[in-house]
Structure formats: structure tokens, C-alpha cells
Amino acid sequence: MLSVIPVRGIPDIKKGDDLGKLLVTRLKEQGDEFQQGDIAIVSQKIVSKSEGRVVSLSKIAPSDFAKTIANSSGKDPRQIEVILRETRKIIRMRGGHLITETKHGFICANAGVDQSNVGNGDSVTLLPQDSDGSADRIRKTIHEITGRIVPVIITDTFGRAWRMGQVNFAVGISGMKPIHDYRGTRDMYRRRLQVTEIAVADELASAAELVMNKADRVPAAIIRGYNAPKGHGRVKDLLRPEEFDLFR
């Protein structure tokens, strides 16, 4: 049976907090503990806070380019400047929307710069500099404390080019392969599959979001009962190379 278990009682995170230790403690306090094969799903926001990836807009001097974009979009030019600093390439600008490619290779709104769930209204959070490395540290801490092998997925909320609404995507991975490759296997009618690769890390991230209520301080969840693809995967495995992207 597949279960999605919210990890409750996580406090407001500060720089230097040990998320792996905190997950173990909070799970135990709610009468549970990590089991072999569990998958820990952790929101990017608390990872960024724990790593000090928080910027005060009062310390940002916007460039002329940032001011120009802000005038046309109605956004704070200081926040635009932070977005530009986190951006490798601007993909689209239209109707107040800024879609960028981050330095990690993610294509998302505002380079992942976000003002929600940040205590100081003058501050924004940035994506982790190395979200796979962040996932590695959380996974290793859980293993050191519990002895359990627990893959970790760090998630963020992204929009989608062809559908309304947002979903949680994996932005950091440790301890599993993010894609289940069905190529070469046969379907129920014995036809050989040639292109099917399922992004299970994204599916797990989205499943966890169903219990990770942003307003109720549930920034983490446990997926139990899913046999994750074994191996050493990285989030770059989920990124489509630009030469194969038909829409850029």
C-alpha cells in the first residue's frame, strides 16, 4: 500500500538548522519513524532557509534593466534584480510574467525567487545553490541517525507550459534514480516500448504536495510503500537538453 505521511510540527527554519535531524525528531514525535525504503520529500523553502539562501531586498540596488522590466510588469525592481542575478537566460517576458532558465538549468517563473512563507516581508528566498548536494546531506544525516536508507527529493512548485495550475517538481535528488525507463520492455499486448520514460521523482513530489499544506507548516512528507528506482540519480537527469527542446 502506498502512503503519503505529512511530517508535522516543523518550526520556522533558520540558517544552520539540521533538516535531517529535524525530520527524524518530528516523525518520532508523531509516533512514527523512518522505515527502510521510505522516501523523504522536503520543500525547497526550508532547505533554502537552512542554507542561508535568503536575501533582504533593502540591500539590493536594482540595475537600469531591472527597473525597465519592473516598470512594464508592475513588480518591485529590487526583486527583479535578484531574479536577474539568479538567471542564466530569459526565456519569455510577457504580461508581467518572467520565465527564466536558472543557473541550475530549471525553466520556471522568476528563477525560483519567492517571497511566500518568508517571515520578513522585505526578504525573498533563492533556490539552493546545489539542491542535489542539499538532498545528499539530508539523506546522510537520516542514515547516520536511523541506519535506514532513505532517498530524498527536494521539491518546488512550478507552472507548466501547456496546462493550468502548478504542481510540485523535483529540484534535488539523492539516493534514487529520478526516471523509470520502460524502453525495451513490452506492454500488455507484447508491443515493445520505445520512448516511455516516467519521471517518477516529479510524480512523487506532486503526490507529497497533497499533504504538504503551505499554510499549515507542513514542508515535508514521507512516501511509504513505493519501490524507488535504485541507483545514483541527479536532478539534471530530468532536464531536457535545449537541442531536444522543440519549444525554445
N, C-alpha and C positions, 0 to 999 in steps of 0.2 A: 504494500500500500504506500502510495506517495503522500507525504505530509509536508506542509509548509508551516513552520513554527515561528511566530514572532518572538524576538528577544526584547523583553520589556525592561523598563527601569534604567535605561542608559541615560546618564546625566548629560548636561551641556558639556561638550568636549572642549578641552583646552590643549594648547600646544604641549607636546611631550607625553600626553596620555597614552597608555599602552592598550591598544584596542583588543589585541588577542587576549590579554589577561582579563580585560573588562568583559568580553563576551563569555569567557569561561565562568566568571563570577556571577554575572547576571543570569545566565542559563541555570546555574546551580540554585540560585535564589528562587527561581520559579519552579523548582522541583524537578529539574531535568539536568542532563549532562550530555556532552558530545559523545556520539557513538561512531564506531568505525564506519567510514563511508558517508557520513554526513557531509553536506556542502554548506559552508558559511557564505551568506550573501551580505555584503556590507555596503552602505551607501557612500558615495564619493564625498558627500558633505562632511561626514565625521572624520574620514581619512584626511581630507584637506585641512580641517581644523587641527587635528592632532599633529600634522606636519608643519603647521605654521603658514599654510598657504592662504592667508587672509591678508587683504590689502585695505588700508584706510584711504578712502577717496580724498580726504583732506590733504594727503601728502602727494597727490598726483597733479602734475601740471600738464594739461592737455595740449597736444600739438595743433597746429592750424588745420591739418587734415581731420583730426578728431572733432574739432569744432565745426568743420564743414558738414561732416556726417551727422553730428548731433543736431545741427540746425534743420536738416532735412528729415530727421527721424523723430525729433522731439525727445531724445534721450540725453542723459547727463553726459557732457563732453568728457568728464573725468573717467566715467565708466567706459566710454568709447575708447579712450586712450588705453585703459587696461586691456580691453578686448584686443586692440591692435597689437599690443605687446605680446599677447599670447597667440597671435595668429601667424601662420606661415603663408596663407594665401586667402584672399577674399573671393568667395565663390559667387555670392549673389548679394546685392543690396537693392531692396525694393519695398516700398510701402512701410518704412520703419523697421523692416526686418534685415538683419545682418547675419548671413550664413557664411561661416568661415571654415577653413581647414586649420586645425590646431597644429602645434609643433609635434604632437604625437601622431598626427595623420587622421584624427577624427574629423568628420564633417558634421557640424552641428551649429546651432544658434549661438551667437555671441562668444564663440570659442570656449564655451563651458563656464564663462564668468557669470556668477549668480549672486543675487542679493537676498534670496529667500533663506529663512532659518539662520540668519546671522544676527546675533543679539544687537550689535551696534548698527544702527541704520545707515551709518556713514561708511560701512565696510562691505566688501564683496569677497567671495571665495573663488579661488582658482582651482583648476584640476590639479591633481598630484603631478609632480614632475615626472615620476616613473611609477605609474599605477601598478604595473606588474611587480616591481620591487616592493611596493606597499603591500600587495597581496602576499608576496613571499614572506615578509616579516610577520604578518598576522598568522599565516599558516604555521610557520616555525614555532611561534610562541604557543599556539594551541597544542602542537605536538609535544613541546617540552613540558607543558603542564599536565596534559592528559594522557600522553602516549598514543593518542588517536591520530590517524592520517585523515585530515580534513581539507579537501580542496577549498579554495577561497575565490570568490568572484566579487570584484568591486563594481558597483553599478552607478549609472547616472541616467537621468531622464532625457531622452532625445525625441525630437519630432521625426516624421517620416515623409519622404518626398511625395509619395503617392496616396497617402491616407490621412484622414483627420485624426487628431488626438496624438498623445505622446505615449511612449512605452519605456520601460527601463531596459537599457542595453548594458552589456558588459564593457567596462573600460579598463579592467585589470583582472588578470587571471593567474592562479598558481595552483599546481598540483593536479591538473587535468588538461586534456585537450579540449579546445572550445568547439570543435566541429566533429560531428559524427558523419563519417564518409561512407555512403552507401554504394558508391560507384563499384561496379563489378559484381555486386550481389544481384539476386533475382527477385522480382516482385511475385505476387501471389499467382500470376499467370505464367511465371517462369521466363518473363522477359528480363533481359539483363539491363540494369540501371546504368546510365552513362553519365549523368550530370548531378545527381541528387547528393547534396552535402547540407546537412541540417546544422544550423548554428545553435547548438544546444546551450551554450553559455548564455546567449541572449534569451533563449526561452526560459531558462532557469531564473535569470534576472527578472524577467517580466512576471513569472509566476510568484516570485518572492514579493514583488511590489504590491500584490493583492493584500498582504498583511502589514506592509511597511507604510503605515499611515504617517505622512509628513507632519501632520498637525498634532499627533499623539505621541511624539518622541519614540517612534519605532524605526530606527535607522538600520536595523539588522534583522536577519531571519535565518533559519536553518531549513534546508531542504533535506528531507529524510526519505529514503526508500528509492532513490534514483541511482542507477549504476552509471556513474560518470565515465566517459571515455578516458582510459588510463593513458598517461604519458605526460610529457612536459610541454605544455602549450603556452603561447604568449598572445596578448590581445592583437598584435599585428597580424596574426593568422586570420582574423576576422575582417581585415581591411582590404577592400578591393583595390588592386593597383590601378592607377589612373589610366594606363594603356588599355585596360579591360573595362573601363567605366564608360558606358555609352551615353552618359548624361553630363559629362564635363568636357 
